[in-house]
Structures are given as structure tokens and as C-alpha cells.
């Protein structure tokens, strides 16, 4: 059994393309499910709406600050690509300022796993940083995203690490090169839990982080 648990966590989108999973969650975006636009790549009318949305999204870069606007634009990009069959065809259908590169970047953001998209929607990860996180694949996506959260990484740092990973380095090596330790985070524990953690660590000649890691590993293995 791996340290991460019985199964590796998803590193790609699991819900259908264009479905407003995060955008329709009022706890995340404040938007009710019925208000969130769904893009169906198999529906001609919905695909036309997607094309119009992509065109507007590409022409309004300032809108990236609005997470709902950004997530809707990313969903439209992904649905348009799926419906048209290629990035090139999607760009031609959308027209305006929607280039192949633009549509590819935002389609990748839409393809990020829900755990990352949720932090993007809540403003914890900048949309521009999410575009670079989406450039890497597999577990590196999760590791880079959590490092960005825990260390307050700038968009420039995220871009640099993503480029280093795509050049062949592991995400651990790339983060170390950027002066960041993968897996390092600051936590606040209830006083009684903190007291017991320190007591047991001392009695077992162990480091507190080893005891925490072991306890979490066993907890994750049970779920």
C-alpha cells in the first residue's frame, strides 16, 4: 500500500466536460446551481454559446480576476475543443482574440482535478498560476498546487517550476531549486494535541512530523 493511501488521488478532471461542478457550488462561488451555465459539447446550441463565451473571455483579460467568469470561460474552451475536435477548429469557431494557445491553456485549467479547481475558484490559487500548474501532469499537478498554497508562491515561481518539471526534473527537484521544500507546511494544533504530540515524540525518540505523517497515513489508508 502506498504512502498516499490505497488509491492514488485523481490528477485530472473526473466530471463531464463543461459541467459546472465548482461554479454551481454556492459554498465556493456564491452561485446557485441553476445560475451556472453548462456547456454540452454534443449540443449544437450549447456549443454556439460556448463559442460566444470563449470569444468574450479572450477579449476581456481583466475578467480573469473574477473566478466565476474565469471558470466559465475555461469550461467553454474545453467544451468547444471537445465539440469541434481540435484546438485549431475551436479557435476558428470562436474567432476574435481566441487563439489556439489561449484555448489550450484554459482547457487545461478546466481539466484540473476538483481539489485544485476549488482553490482556484476561492481565489487561493491565481488563475494565471493555475494555467502553469495545468502544464504539468500526474501527481506533479497536486504537489505543485499544494506547494503554491503552502508557500505563497508567485505566478513567476509556479511558471518556473512547471517549466523545470517539463524539462525532465521531478517536482521535488524543481521546488528545491526554487528554494521550496515539498511537503513543508505550518499547522496550528489544539494545545492538548500539541502537548501530547510533543510528549510522545520525546518518549519515542521521534520527530513530531514523523508521528503526524504516520498517523495521517494510517487514517488515509482506512478511507
N, C-alpha and C positions, 0 to 999 in steps of 0.2 A: 504494500500500500504506500502510495507516495506521500510526501510531507504535506502536500496540498489537500489531501483527503482522498476518498475512494474514486473520485472522478475529477478530471481537470475542468476548471470553470470555462464557460463559453467565452471565446475571444472574438466572435463575430455576431452579427445580428441573428436572433432566432425567430423574431416575429416577421410576418409578411412585409415585403417592401411597400412603403407608403402608408402603412398603418400607424395611426397616431398614438402609439403606446405611451410615450412620455408626454407628448403635447396634450393628450387627453386626460392627464392625471392632475386634478386640481390641487393636490398637495404639493406638486412640483412647480407647475406653471401658473396655477390660479385659473386655468382654462377648463371649462366643463367638457366632458367627452363629446357632447353634441355640437360644441363650438369648434372642435378641432377638424380641420379638413383632412379627409382621407384621399389618397391618390391610388387609383386602381390601374395598373399598367395594362390590364386586359380590357378596360372600358374606354372606348374612343372619346367619349365626352369628358371623362375624368382625365384622360391623357392630354386633352387640349387644355384643361385647367392647369395641369402640371406644366405644360409648355409656357403658358402665360405667367405662371408663378415663377418659373426659372428666369424668364426674361426680366421680370420686375426685380427679382432677387439679384441678378447680375448687374443691374443698372443702379442699385441702391446699396453700395458698400457700407454706408453708415448704418444700415439696418442690422449689421452683424452684432451690434450692441444689444439688440432685442433678441433674447434667446428663443422665444416662440417663433418670431419671424425667421430666425436662422434655421431652427429645426424644420420648419415648414418648407423653407427653400431647399434644404438638404434632402428632404423626403421627395420633393418634386423632382429634383435632379435624378435621384435613384430610380424613381418610377418612370421617368422619361427615358432613361437609358434602357431599362428593362423592356419598356414598350416598343421603343424604336430599334433595339437590338445592338446599338453601339454608341460610343461617346460621340463619334462624328455625326451620326444621324440625329442624335439628341440635340447637339449644338445647332445643327441646321434647322431643326424643327423649332427650337426656342428662338433663335435669331437674336438680334440686338447685341448686347455685350457678352452673351453667354458663349464662352469659348470651350473647346474640348477640355483644356486644362482646368478651367473653373468647374465644369460639371463633374469631372473625375474627382477632384479634391473633395467636393461636398457630398458626392455619392459615397465616398469612403467614410465620411463622418456619419452618414446615415447607417452605414454598415457596422459601426462600432457596437460592442455589446451594451446591453441596457445599463449595466452598472456604471459604465463610463458616460453614456449619454445623459444619465440622470444628473451627474455632477456638472455637465456642460449646461444643461437646462437650468440648473440652480445658480449658475454663474460662478461655480467654484473652479472650473476649468474654462479658460477663454476659448471662444470658438476658433480663433486663429491657432491656438495651441492644439486644439482637437484635430485640426487638419493635419498637423505633423504627427500626432500620435497615431492617426489612421494610416500613415505611410508605412508603419512597421506592422509585422504580422505576428500571430500567435500570442504566447504569453508576454512577449515584449510590449504589447499594447497595454496590458494591465499593469505591468511593472513600471512602465514609463508614466502612465496616468497617475498611479498612486505616488510615485516619486514627485511628480509635479505638484500634487496636492500637499504632500507632507513637507516639502522643502520650498514651497513658494517659487517654483521655477519660472523664469521668464519665458516668453514665447521664443525668444532667441536661443535660450538654453535648450528648450524642448526640440527646436528645429535642429540644433547642432547634434544632440544625442541621437535623434532619429536618423540623421544623415550618417553618423558613425555606425549605427546598427546596420543600416542598409549597405554599408561598405564592407560588412562582414564581421564586425565586432559583436560580442554579446552585449545585452543591455546593461549587465553588471559592469563590464569593462568600460562601456561608453559613459555611464553615470560616474564611475570612479574618475575617469579622465576629466569630467566636468566638476569634480570636487564634491560629488554627492554619493552617500553610502546607501545602497539599495537595502530596503528593509528597516531603515532607521526612522523612528518617529517618536514624538513626545506624547506621553499619555498622562492623564490625571486620574489617580485611583482614590477610592474612598479611604479615609485614614485607617480603618481597621483592616482593609485588604492590603494596603501598603505595608502596614506593620507586620502582618503575617507573612507577606511575600519576603520581606527583608529577613525576618526571623528564620524562615525555612531555608532561604538561600545560604545564610550563615551556617546553619546546622549541617547542611548538605554540601558545604564547600562548593557551592554553585553560584553562578551569576544570576541575578534576577531575570534577565532577558531569556536565559535558558529555561528557567522554570515556567515563565509565561508562554514561551514557544511550545514547550511540551504540553502544557495544559490546553492551549488552543488547538494544537494538533490533534489531541485526543478528542476534544469537543467537535472539531470539524469532521473527524473520522466517523462520528456517530450520526452525523446529519447528512 
